[in-house]
Amino acid sequence: MEAKQYKVNKVSDYVWEIPASEKEGMQAPARIYASEKLFKEMDSGVFEQITNVACLPGIVQHALAMPDAHWGYGSPVGGVAAFDLENGVISPGMIGFDICCSMRLITTNLTAEEVQPKIKPLVNELFDKIPVGVGKKGFVNLNKSQFVEVMETGVKWCIDNGYGWKEDIDRIEEHGCIKGADHNKVSEKAIQRGMNQLGTLGSGNHYLEVQLVKASEIYDEKIAKAFGINTPNQIVVMIHCGSRGFGHQVATDYLNTFEPAMRKYGITVKDRQLACAPFSSQEGKDYFAAMACAANNAYSNKQIINHQVRKCFETIFGKTAEEMEMRITYDVAHNIAKIEEHEIEGKKKKVLVHRKGATRAFGPGHEELWGEYKKYGQPVIVGGSMETGSFLLVGTETAMKETFGSTLHGSGRTMSRTKAKKMVRGDKLQKEMEQHGIYVKAASYSGLAEEAGLAYKPISEVVEAVHNSGISKKVVGLKPIGNIKG
């Protein structure tokens, strides 16, 4: 098959491969996970960018694109690549500017019958207590030494300071702290940008959504119960945000550092947006340490929001968060690089896995999982558009064998924000959504228009692609009833 000028071999109904011979400099083939329909509709930037990723030094096995993949900065959003620790590189373009942007799911024992009559005051309270939009400041005022603690210890700082429950830390990827963080590798400018942003949602596609579980969308009852979803019409809360301006500044700083580093180490790339440095170099190690600081900040940002969500529910429903059983199901990152052990050519090997707009999906029994996660596989939280719904999936052994334990992260855009704003009026969209049973409050109508459902791939199609390919498994579908966004 020909696709966007590249010859593509069909590996299976859901896996497509561009051979390494298709572009000069490719060190490995590029594989795309998608149904035939999604594959044919994928924008040309995905093919160009994922083959550029395949040219990076030290890449192992394959460069991968998930079914939600679309054109991004350097790498497609929805890209995955693993690199040799000695001979490979680390690249901010393969991680993303919003470092550790992630999804968190909180369950409750409330039902739609209890929540829907109060959805407007609930959403209004959430909108009032959780700052949304560009440049917003949080209510947690930190001095520099406190922020250093956040950068290096992550969610532990939040719990120690009363922003959450002790059990929360065991319901977050990496227990809410990536090891190796070093604040000395973070610029003063990044620290100043991040210090006052804890507990803020930001803008773009970030949101906080109140959702319900329908009986028809519980696909695996046993795993759903293990993850805290016990009944039809149960209410859950999903949070999507990251490291805000702090992570953006870290990425910007090191992209500037890596330009001269590439000359120093004799590295050339197909696209300067994929600027990189050897992972084993000082520059590479410094960026990893700074990236870990941004990740820990992102987990902490989400934890403060989580705390505020519980407080808002308490205000509206007159019960304690404990009485409403507002427990975290999981928090999983989708813009990150991690040192992980995977089977490469039949041997266990530690590699640096980059996931940009892609989620970790470790299968049952993995040594890095614990409790129910180890028994069933790691929860995978997939955000859809605010009009269509989202999904809770679980990681699989197939993902471990084929995709470095990775899967999709969301719907994936089909058009630019500029085009969406030309096609949709935010005020009209808000009214239409309310007519469909979704009450939304946004910082601006233009921001709302950017995130209209028509700007995204159908969530059910992209989820079916990963489910049918075996790299993750459907557990529960979730429908929005209330939403706040920047």
N, C-alpha and C positions, 0 to 999 in steps of 0.2 A: 504494500500500500504506500502511496505517496502522501505525505502530510507536510504542508507548509514548506516545501522544497526538500524535505528530508525523506529518504527511504525509511519505511517503518516495517518491522516484522511483527506479526501478531503472535505473541507467546501463548495467550489464552484469551477467553472472551473479555477479560478485564485487565490484561497486561499487554502493553505495546512497547517495543524496543527499537530505539534508534542505534544502529551499530556504531562502534567507535571509529569505523572507517568513513563515516559520513561528514566529519568535520576535521580539518587538520588540527592536530594537537589534542584530540580527545584521548584521555588516559583510560577511559572506561565507557561502556555503553550507557545510554540514558534510557530509563524505563518510566513509562507513564501508566498509572493505575486509573482506569476509567472504563465505563461502558462504551460501546461503539458510538452511541449518540453523543455522549459527553466529550469523547475523544475528537469527533468531527467538529464539534462546536467550540473547541478550545482555541483561545486566541493565539495568533502566530508567535507572540512574545514568549509563550511558554516553551515552545520548541527551540527558539533561538537561545533563550536563557539557560534552559536545563542542559543543553549541549555545551554552553560556555562553562557551566559548573563542572561538567565532565572533563574539562581541560585543566582544572586546577591541580597543582602538584600534590602527589601522595593520596589521591582519592582511591578508595578501595571498592571493589565489586561493581556498584552502579551509582549513577546520579539518579535520583527518584523524584517524580512529581505525582502528587495526589490528585484525586478527581476534582477537588475544589481549586486546583491550581489556576492562577492567572498572572499576567505580567506584573512584575514588582521592581524593586530597586536591586539591580544586579542579578539576583536570583528570583525565579518566580515565587510568589507567595504560594505555599503548598509544596515547597522544595525540601528534600532531605538528601544529605550526603555525609559520608563517614570518611575520615582521613587517618592515615598512619600517624602515630604519635611522634615518630622520629623524622619521617620524610614528608609529612603532610603539613597543611597550613590551617590557620584559623582566619575566618573572614567575616567582618561585620555585615557585609551584604548578604551573607548566607544565614544571618541570625535575625536581622531586622533592627530598625531604629528603636522600636518600643520593646526593649529587652524584657523578656519574661512576661510579655502580654499573655494572659492566661484566662481560663474559665474556672469558676467555682460554682458548685451546686450546693444549696442548703435545703434540707427537707424540713417539713413541719408536720404536725398531726392535724392541722386544720383542713377543712374541706371547702370545696367551691361554694357550697350552700352558706358557709359562714363568712367567706371572704368576698364573694362577688357583690353583695349588698354594700360593702364598705370599701370597694376598690378605689373609688375616687379619693376619699379622705386618706387611704393608705398610700396611694401614689403621691398625693400632694405632700404628705408627711415625709416620705422618702426623698422627694424632690427638694424639700425645705432643709433636710438634715444632711444630705449628701451632695456636696458641691459638684456641679456638672459644667462642662464647657471649657474653652481654652483659657489657660492661665489662672484658673481658680485655685484659691488657697484652702487648705484644710483647717480644722479646728485644733489639731494637735500642734502645739508650738514647741519646737525642738531647738536646743542649742547645738552647736557643732559636735560636742562630745557625745550627746545623745544620738545624733544622726549617724555618727561613726559606729555606734553600737548597733543601730538598725542595719547599717550596711553589712556589718560583719557577723551579726547573730540572727538577723531576720525576724521571723515571727516570735521567737523566744522573747525578744524585747517587748513585743506587744502583750504577750501573756503575762510577763513579769510586771507590766505596768497597768494591768487591769482591763486590757482590750481583748477579752475573749476567755474561753474556757481552757483548762489544761489539756483536755482531750483533743482540742482543735489541732494541735501541733502534729498529732498522729494521723491527720486526715488531709494532709497536704503533701504533694510531691516533694521529696527530699526533706520531709519534716519542716518545710518552710525555710530552709537555709542551705544554700549551696556552699560546700567547703571550698576553701582557697581564696575567699574574698579578702582583699587588702585595700583599705581606704587610701593608702599612700599612692596607689596607682590611679586614683580618680582626681580629676582637675578641680580646682577651687570653683571654677565656673559651674561645673556639674553639681557640686555640693550645694552651692547657693541656689541653683534652680530646683533642687530636690527637697531641700530642708523643710519647706512649708507646704508641700503637696500631699502629705500622707492623708489618706481618707478622701481622696477626690477621684471622680470618675473619668474626667477628661472629655474628649470630643471624638469626632469621627464615628467609627462603628462600635465604640464602647457603650455599654448599656447595663442597666440593672432591670431585671424582668421578673415579674410575678407570673408563675405558670401553673397550669393544672395538668394532671395525669388522667387521661381517659382510659376506660377499661379496654377499649379496642386497640390501644397503643401500648399495652404491656406485653412485650414479646417474649420475655423470659421471667416468669413469676419468681422463681427461686433466687435468681441473681438480683432482681429488682428488690426483693425483701432484704437481701443481704446488704444492699446499698441504701436501705432506708425508705424504700417506696413500697408501702404495704397495702394501699387501697385505691380503688378508682376515685376520681375527683379530689385526690390529695393535692394540696398546694405546696409548691416548691419555689425557691428563689434562685435565679442564675445571675452571676456577676461576671462581666467581661471588661477587664482593664489591665493595665500594666504598670510600667515604671515611669510613665509620663515624661516630662521634660528632662528628668535626670538621666534616664536611659538613652534618650535622644542625644543628649550632650556627650555621654560616654562614647556612643557610636561615632558621632561627628569627630570627636577628638582623635580617636584611633584610626579613622579613615585617613585623617591628615597625617598621622604618624606612619601609616603603612605605605603611603606613596613613596617616600624616600627609602623605607625599609625594603621595598621590592627591588629598587635599584641596587641597594647594598647587597642583597642576597641573590641577585640575578634572576628574579622572577618576572615573567611577563604574563598578563592576563588578557582575555579577549575583550573584556569590558572593564574600564577603570572603576566602575561601581563594585567590582569584585576584588578590590584592593585587599591584600592579605599579607600575612607574614608567616614564616615557619612557626609551627606551634612550639617547637623546641627552642626558639630564639627568645631573647629577653623581651623583645617587642611583643611577641606572641603570648608569652607568659604574663606580661603586664596587662594586656587586653583581657585575657581570661580572668585575671584577678579583679579587674574593674567591672567586667561583665557580671561576675558573681555578686559584686556589691549592688549592681542595678537589679539583679534578679531578687536578691534578698529584700531590697527596697520594694519591689513589686509585690512580693508575697505579703509584706507588711502593710502596704497600701490596701490590698484586698482585705487583710485582717481587720483594719480599722473600719473599712466600709461594712464588713460583716458585723462588727460590734454595733454600728449605727443601725443596721437593718434590724437586729434583734430589739434595739431600743424602740424603733418606730413601730414594730409589731406589738410590743408591750403597750405603747401609748394607745394604739387603735383598738386592740382587742382586750385590754384590761387583764392580761395574764402575764406571767413571767415567761421569758424565753425558754426556760427549763420546762415549764408546764406545756408549752407549745412544741417541745422537743425539736428545737431549731438547731439540728446537728449538721455539720458539714459532711456531705458525701465524699467529696474530693476536690482538690484544686490542682489543675494540670496545666503546665506551661506549653505555649506553642511558638515561642521565639527564643531559642536558647541553643547553646552548645554544651555537650556533656561528655565526660570520659566514661565510656561504658564498655563492657566486655561482650563481644558477639562472636559467633562462629564465622570465620572467614576462611574459605577454601578448606573446610573440614577441621580447622583448628581454632580453639578459643584465643581471642586476641583483643587487647584493649585498643579502642579507637576513639577518635573525637567525632561524635555525631552532632552535626548541625541540623536543627529543625527550624524552618522558617515558615510560619503559617502551617505547621504540622505538629501533631500531638504524639507524645510517647504512648505506646500501646503494649506494654509488657504483658505476657501471657501468664496463665496459672503456674504457680510453683517457682516463679523467678525469685532469685535470692535477694533482690533489692526490694521486694514487696513483703508485706506483713499482714497478719490477721486474715480477715475476709478477702482482702485484695490478693493475698498469696493463694488462697483457695480457688478463687474464681477468675482472677486476672484483674488488671488495673482498670478502674473506671476511666472512660474516655468521654469528655463532655464536649459536645459539638453544638456550637451556636448557629442558629439559622437567622434569617432576616426577622425583623420585629413583627412582620405580618404573617409569617408562615409557621414558626415553631422551631423547636430544637430537639436534640436527641441525647440520651445517655447510652453509650455503647460500652463494651468491655474489650480489653486487649486479648490477643490470641497467640498461640504457638506459631501459627503461620506467619504472623507479623515478625516474630523473632527470627524466623528462617529467611524471610524474603525482604523485609524493609527496615532492618535494624530496630525492630520493635516500634514501628511508626505507623501513623494513619493520618487521616484528614483532620482539619480543625474547625471547619465551618462550611457555609454554602459556597463561598467564592464569588467574587464580583464578576459581572458580565459587562459592566459599563463604568465609565469614569464618574466621579462625583459631579463634575461639571455637566456632563450629559444628563445625569439623573435630575439635576436642578432645573435643566431646561425643559424636561418632560413632565415634571411633577411640581405642584404647588404644595408647600408644606402645610398651610392652613387647611387646604382641602383634604389632604391625606389624613391629617389628624381627625377630621370629622368622619371620614369614611371608615377609619380604623375603629372609632368609637361605635359606629353603626354595626360593625362586625364583632363587637364585644371586647375590644382592646382599648383601654384608656391609656393614652400616652402623654407625657409632659416632656418638652424638650427645651433646651436653652435658646434655640432659634428655629424658626420655620425652615430656613435654608438647610440647617443641619439635619432636620427631619427629612426633608426632600432627598438629600444625598443618600439616605439609608432606606429608601422605598424598596419594597419587595421585588419590583421589576428589575432592580439593579443587581440582583443576585441569581445564581443558579438555583433551581428547585432543590431544597434541602433533602427531600425524599429520594431524589435521583442520585445525589452524591453519596448519601448514606447507603443506599442499595448497592452502589458500586463497591464500597469497602466491605460491606456485609457479604456480598456474593463472591468477592475475590478472597474472602477469608481473613483479611488483615485486621478486622475487628468485627464484633458481633452486636446486633441490635438488642437492647435491653428494654428501653422505654422511649416513647415519643412524648414530647411536652408541648403544650399549646399556650401561647401568651394571653394574659388577660389584663396586664398592666405593665407599663414600661416607663422608665426615665432615661434620658440620654442627653448628651451634650449638643 
